[in-house]
Amino acid sequence: MESGEPSRTGAPLIVDTDAGGDPDDAVALVLAAAEPSLALVTTVDELGGRRARFARLLLDLVGRADVPVVAGADLGNTRLDCVDGLVPDAVPDQPGGVVDAVAKVCAEAEGPVRWAGLGPASNLAEVLATRPDLANRLTVTQMGGALRYRDPKRAEHNFRVDPAAAATLVRAARVPSLVLSDTTFTPKIEIHRDGAPHRRLTHPEAPPWARLLAAHMDRWFERFHPGTIQHDALALAAALRLPYVELARERVVLDEIGRMTTAPDGRLVRLSVKADYPAFFGWLERGLGAALAHGNRR
């Protein structure tokens, strides 16, 4: 078993996110914004640039206007859009050029660069295909994949949306850490409408970023599910090497639609096998609380 050590500083952190659908991405982004090492946010499964503009607004409101946002791959999906109408027209389109932006972060760093993949692996696959020399620089943690997915006819969402990219991730990244749906899909880390975290975000004195996140959550609750499981915040915690997720080395293969199985001749990866859900959720609530307190002091 492998686990990480607590750290709030360290190697530069890149967060690759499909923020704007399930609000777990936005929660993870708020938590990542508290990390001084956050160097870049890239968006994937784009909605014509809307995800990038939402990420830009959220980062600005939470006090991280210094972190660049770059719009990445648009996979043509439009169903999971819960930020329509929430981003003012004054928030500009964000630039493209994920590969160049990642290369810049790597060029400015002396050692490894942490990659927290919270959406489909499309942007990472482009980086690895275009700049294979960066594979040894990127310490990749990806939310995605499953060995025992709840629907055996399908792959886990992030791998299902772009299975070719998932295959590139497994093949070309240097021993990536995969935080599986097997680990993340649990009500133990779910935020519900009117649950304690949601109530804090909707408090009359909550700062603007919290009201934005609450409105985003409300759209998710109304359109899709009455709760949001914090898959991506758990993956972020693993990327930060916080001691909430245990990993084990395994060899895996993917089929043509992104379903994962173990195989002796497969690619070597680290798979999540266990998580301390109460400790993780306590970290999440403390992080949101700190961001709320900071926002109210501004």
N, C-alpha and C positions, 0 to 999 in steps of 0.2 A: 504494500500500500504506500502511496505517496500523498503528502499533503503539503500545504504551503505554510509560510510563517507570516505573522501579521506585519504589514508594512503600509505606510501611507506615502512613502516616497520610493523612488527607485528609477528604473529605466523608463524612458519616454513611453507613453501609453497612447495607442491609437484605438479609438472605438469605431467600429463599423456597424451601422445600425439601420434597421428599417423602421425607425420611429415614425409614428403616425397611424399605425394600426392598433395592435394590442398595446395598451399603455405600459406594459412592463419595460419596453425599450426606453420610454421617457423617464420612468423611475430610475432605471439604470443610468441614464444620462445625467440626471441630477446628482446621483451618488458619485459618478465619475468626475463631475465638475469639482468636487471637493478635493480631488487628487492634484497636487501641484504638478505632477508629471504628465497630466493630460496635455498632449501635444497636437492632436488632430482628431476630428470627427469626420467620417465619410458616411454617406448614405447609399443604400442599396435597395433594389426593388422600388425604384423611384416612381413618383406620381407626377411626372412632368416637372420635377424640381420642388414639389410641395414638401416632401419629407425634409429636404435640406433647408428650406426656409423655416420650417417648424423647428428643426434642431437649432438653427441660428437664433431664432427668437428665444427659445428656452434657455440657451446658453447665455445670451445677453441678459436676460432677466435674472438669472441666477448668479450673475457677476463674473462670467467667463467670456467676455467679448474678445479676449486675447487669443482664444482657441479658434483656429480656422475650421470652417466647414466646407467640404468639397462634395458636390453631387456626383454620384456614381451611376452604376448600371440601372437602367430602366428595363424591367423584364415584362412590361406590358400588363401587369396585374393592376386592377383598379378596385377590387372588392373591399379590401381591408384599408379603408380610408376613413379615419375618425378625427381628422383635423381640418376638413373642409370648412372654410369660413372662419377659422380661428386665428389665422395669420394675417395681420394687416397688410394692405397693399404696399405700405412703406418699407416692409422688409424685402430687400432685393433678392433676386435670383442669386444663388451661390455658384461659384465657378466650378467647372469640371476639372478633369485631369487627376484622377486618383493616383495613377502610377507615379507621376511626377511629384505629387504631394507626399506620398509615402517615401519615395527616394530622397526627398529633401530632409524629412525627419531622420532617416537613417544616416544621411551624410553629415548631419549636425550632431549625431550621437557618437560616443566613443565605443559603446558596447552594444548589447542587444536592445531591441525595441519590442515592447509588448503589443500584441495585436489581440484585441477582444472582439471577436466576431459574434454579433448578436442577431444577424439576419442571414439570408442566403449567402453563400461563399463566393458570389460572383465577382466582387471587387478583388478579393484576395486571389482568386484564380487568375484574374487579369494581371495582377502584380507578379505572381509566380511565373506566369507564362511569358510576360514581357521582360521581366528583370529576374531571371532565375538566380542571379548572384545575390539577391536579397533574401533568399530562402534561409540562409544560415544566420541572417541578422534578426529575423522575426521570430519571436517566441509566441507561438499561436495558441490561443484558447478560443474554441468555437462552440457556441451553443448550437447543437444539432446532432442528428443521428439518433438511432435507437437500436437496441438488440431485441427488444420485446415491445414493439410499438403496439398501441391499443387497437389499431386496425392493420392486421397482417397483410392486407392487400395493398397497402400504401407505405411509403417512406415517411419519416418524420417531416414536418412542414418545411424547415429550412433546407433540408436535403431534397425534398420533393419538388420545391419550386425551381431549383436549378441543379439537377443531378449531375450534369457534366462538371459544374464548378465544384460540387462536393467531391467528385472523383479526383479532380486536380488537387484539391486541398489534401486529401488523404495520401495521394501519390507524391506530391512535390513539397509539402511543408515538412520542416524538420521535426519529427516526432510531436505532432500536434496534440494538445489536450482537448478532448471532446467531452463537453458536458451534455450528457444524453438526456433525451426526453424521459427515459426510464427513471432518471434521478429527479428531474425538475417537475414532472407532471404529478403534483400532489396538492390537495387542499390545504396542507400545512403551511404553504407559503402564498396563499391567495389573499388578495385585498378585495373586500366586498364593498358595495355601495353602503354607506353609513357605518362601515367598520371604523375602527379607531384611526387608521392612517387617512382614510377618506374624509372623516370628520375634521381632522386637523387641517387638511388642505382647503376645506370649504368654510373655515372659520371666518367671520366677518373681517377680522383684522389680518388675515393671511396676506402675504406679499403677492405681487402680480404673477410671479412664476407659479405659485401654488394654485392660484385661481385658473391659470391656463391649464395646468396639469389636471385639475379637478374637472374642468369642462371637457377635456380630452377623455378622461375616464368615463364621464357621464354619457358621452356618445357611444363608447364601447359597451357600457352596460345596457343602453337602450337598443343598440343595433345587433349585438352579438351574444354577450354572456353577462350574467349578474355579478361576475367576479373576474379579476385579472390575476392569473398565476404568475409569480415573479421568476419565470424561467431566466430572463436575461440578467436580472440583478444577481442571481446565483452564479451565472456564468462570469459576470464581471468580478464577483468575489473570488472565483477560481483564478481568473487572470491576474488579480492583485496578490495572489498567493496567500489569501486569508484562510485560516484553518477551518473552513466550513465544508469543504468538498474533498473527499478522498478519491484518489486516482490509482488505477492499476494499469501496468503495461500489458498490451494485448495486440495481437495481429488480426486485422480485419480486411474484409473485401466488401465492395459495394456492387449491387447489381445495376442494371441499366436504368432503373427508376429510383435509385438511391437507397434501397434497403440494405442494411448492414448485417453481416454475419461474421463470426470469428472463423479464422482459417489458419492453419500452421504456416502456410506460404503467403499470408496476407501482409499488408503494410503495418509497420510498427507504429502504434499510437498509444496515448494514455486515455483511458476511459474512466468516466466518473462511475463509482460503484457505491457510494454512500455519501450522505450529507447530514450535517447537524442542523436540522431545520430550525429549532428554537433559537440557537445561537445566531444563525444567519438572519432570521427575521428580527431579532433584537438589534443586530447591526444595521439592518435596513431602516428600522424605525428610528434609531439614534441618528442615522445619517439624514433622514428627512427632517427630524427635529432640529438638527444643527443648521440645516439649510433654511428652515423656517425662522429660526432665531436670528440668523445672519441677515435674512431678507428684511426682517422687521426692524433691524438696527440701521438699515441704509437710509 
